[in-house]
Amino acid sequence: MKRAAFARINLSNLKHNLAMIRELAGNSKVMVVVKANAYGHGMLEVCSCLTDVDAFAVAYVNEALALRGNGITQPIVALQGFRNPSDLELAIQHNVQVVIHHQEQLAILKSYADAPTLDVLLKCDTGMHRLGFSVEEFNDVLVEVKALLSAESSIRLMTHLACADDIANQFTSIQLQRFDQLVEGKKFQQSIANSAGILAWQESQRDWVRPGIILYGINPLYKQDIDSSIELRPVMSLHAPLISIKDCKKGEKVGYGGDFSCPSDMLIGIIAIGYADGYPRHLKTAPSVAIGAQKATVVGRVSMDMIAVDLTGIDTKVGEFVELWGELISVAEVAEHAETISYDLLCAAGNSAHKIYI
Ligand SMILES: *Cc1c(COP(=O)(O)O)cnc(C)c1O
């Protein structure tokens, strides 16, 4: 069912961002992260548009299969690897590369009839404590994995950074040190950097980088200085129409619970977008929306299909479309008002709104 709100996905901005990443990452190969339906931008459309990548990365084997089924031929990595024998079988059949991060997966590999030809990334937990083998067990696991795979298989070593989006946080250096100790003297290719790593921790750019959010044009180092020559262009912009404009008198209340009380006579506009479209319901402070070059502040609670804005002094009319975020209002700024991160908003809105590709 088509709702009034829509997300415009600008594919030329997407290509620009990838070119930017290539510049930043020097000789590193680029594994473009398209999990969660490409952060809400549409996995297939994004992958079909980006021909110049070295690999795509998704979370699950079945996402990789969906790409294969739609004619995507580049290498694909499943970041969570296989969860059961049939997952493994499918990964082998469809040439999907997998992350191996847990003993359970070794047991599944052992139960496989012959040593499979499978390209793997062996993941070390250097301190995030999400996925990966501990530093202590890693060398043994590496020996075991080598023995379980056919000689044609390739093995790369990876880890993931927990705090790279905070330039002042020294934990990233600790993680890098732990990883370096572990891989010293080993000839395997390495992969560490996510978007924040690419931008802020050059020493984390190894053989492979794994950009996600910067591909979609968002700087993960919100409010921290990055090189001003790095120009990221937002790929998604979210739009919805004004469906009502009315006069409210000083002291009158707007929206559920009457939380907002007009401090003076006001012109209140209603926009056809709400939390059902992925617009955040929990706002700590009020974000703005863009109406052409003008900005209007959200007032009162966010409803399921509607929000209210203060249109006092703004020249507009019912039927005009406003931008909730994108080129004029940054999604990171809206996210801050909602005490969340841009990733969350892009996934939520992108995966529910109708998408238009330009
Ligand atoms: C999601 C993810 C990335 C991409 O992270 P961004 O912050 O969006 O760049 C990279 N590596 C792994 C393992 C991930 O799960």
Ligand as a Chemical Component Dictionary entry (heavy atoms), coordinates in Angstrom:
data_LIG
# 
_chem_comp.id                   LIG 
_chem_comp.type                 NON-POLYMER 
_chem_comp.pdbx_formal_charge   0 
_chem_comp.three_letter_code    LIG 
# 
loop_
_chem_comp_atom.comp_id 
_chem_comp_atom.atom_id 
_chem_comp_atom.alt_atom_id 
_chem_comp_atom.type_symbol 
_chem_comp_atom.charge 
_chem_comp_atom.model_Cartn_x 
_chem_comp_atom.model_Cartn_y 
_chem_comp_atom.model_Cartn_z 
_chem_comp_atom.pdbx_ordinal 
LIG C1 C1 C 0 27.819 -2.966 9.514  1  
LIG C2 C2 C 0 29.225 -3.332 9.472  2  
LIG C3 C3 C 0 30.161 -2.526 8.811  3  
LIG C4 C4 C 0 29.819 -1.168 8.255  4  
LIG O1 O1 O 0 29.736 -0.240 9.303  5  
LIG P1 P1 P 0 29.544 1.343  9.009  6  
LIG O2 O2 O 0 29.683 1.971  10.328 7  
LIG O3 O3 O 0 28.171 1.504  8.451  8  
LIG O4 O4 O 0 30.591 1.708  8.034  9  
LIG C5 C5 C 0 31.453 -3.009 8.699  10 
LIG N1 N1 N 0 31.811 -4.200 9.233  11 
LIG C6 C6 C 0 30.936 -4.979 9.905  12 
LIG C7 C7 C 0 31.395 -6.279 10.479 13 
LIG C8 C8 C 0 29.628 -4.572 10.060 14 
LIG O5 O5 O 0 28.773 -5.335 10.735 15 
# 
loop_
_chem_comp_bond.comp_id 
_chem_comp_bond.atom_id_1 
_chem_comp_bond.atom_id_2 
_chem_comp_bond.value_order 
_chem_comp_bond.pdbx_ordinal 
LIG C1 C2 SING 1  
LIG C2 C3 SING 2  
LIG C2 C8 DOUB 3  
LIG C3 C4 SING 4  
LIG C3 C5 DOUB 5  
LIG C4 O1 SING 6  
LIG O1 P1 SING 7  
LIG P1 O2 DOUB 8  
LIG P1 O3 SING 9  
LIG P1 O4 SING 10 
LIG C5 N1 SING 11 
LIG N1 C6 DOUB 12 
LIG C6 C7 SING 13 
LIG C6 C8 SING 14 
LIG C8 O5 SING 15 
# 
